[in-house]
């Protein structure tokens, strides 16, 4: 994990079993890429399946949770508007 001085954060995480995250709301924008397996992002109740190589941008303030099965995911969370505009254009 990397924590930037401006509140940005980057993490590469691995989950070795089926799991689900609790619903949460971030005060920053989040960009994610699924590296391996399948990750199901749940945005305000809508399930969005993401497979290896697929990416998603979640704007700050959006309710989200997830479900996954042995997934590897890279996430980058941006604390500044300039960083967020970069992610939106990826």
Residue pairs with C-beta under 8 A, 6 or more apart in sequence:
1 9
1 10
1 11
2 9
2 10
2 11
3 9
4 79
6 79
6 80
6 83
7 28
7 79
7 80
8 28
8 76
8 77
8 78
8 79
8 80
8 83
9 28
9 75
9 76
9 77
9 79
10 74
10 75
10 76
10 77
11 74
11 75
12 35
12 72
12 73
12 74
12 75
13 72
13 73
13 75
14 71
14 72
15 68
15 70
15 71
15 72
16 70
17 69
17 70
18 67
18 68
18 69
18 70
19 67
19 68
20 65
20 66
20 67
20 68
21 65
21 66
21 67
22 65
23 42
23 63
23 64
23 65
24 63
24 64
24 65
25 61
25 62
25 63
25 64
26 58
26 60
26 61
26 62
26 64
26 77
27 60
27 61
28 60
28 77
28 78
28 79
28 84
29 57
29 58
29 59
29 60
29 77
29 78
29 83
29 84
29 87
29 88
30 57
30 58
30 60
30 75
30 76
30 77
30 78
31 55
31 56
31 57
31 58
31 75
31 76
31 77
31 78
31 87
31 90
32 39
32 41
32 50
32 55
32 56
32 58
32 73
32 74
32 75
32 76
33 53
33 54
33 55
33 73
33 74
34 50
34 51
34 52
34 53
34 54
34 55
34 71
34 72
34 73
35 52
35 72
35 73
35 74
36 52
36 70
36 71
36 72
37 51
37 52
37 68
37 69
37 70
37 71
37 72
38 49
38 50
38 51
38 52
38 68
38 69
38 71
39 49
39 50
39 66
39 67
39 68
39 71
39 73
40 47
40 48
40 49
40 50
40 66
40 67
40 68
41 47
41 48
41 49
41 50
41 56
41 58
41 64
41 66
42 48
42 64
42 65
42 66
42 67
43 58
43 62
43 63
43 64
44 62
44 63
44 64
47 67
48 56
50 56
55 90
57 87
57 88
57 90
58 64
59 84
60 84
76 87
78 84
78 86
78 87
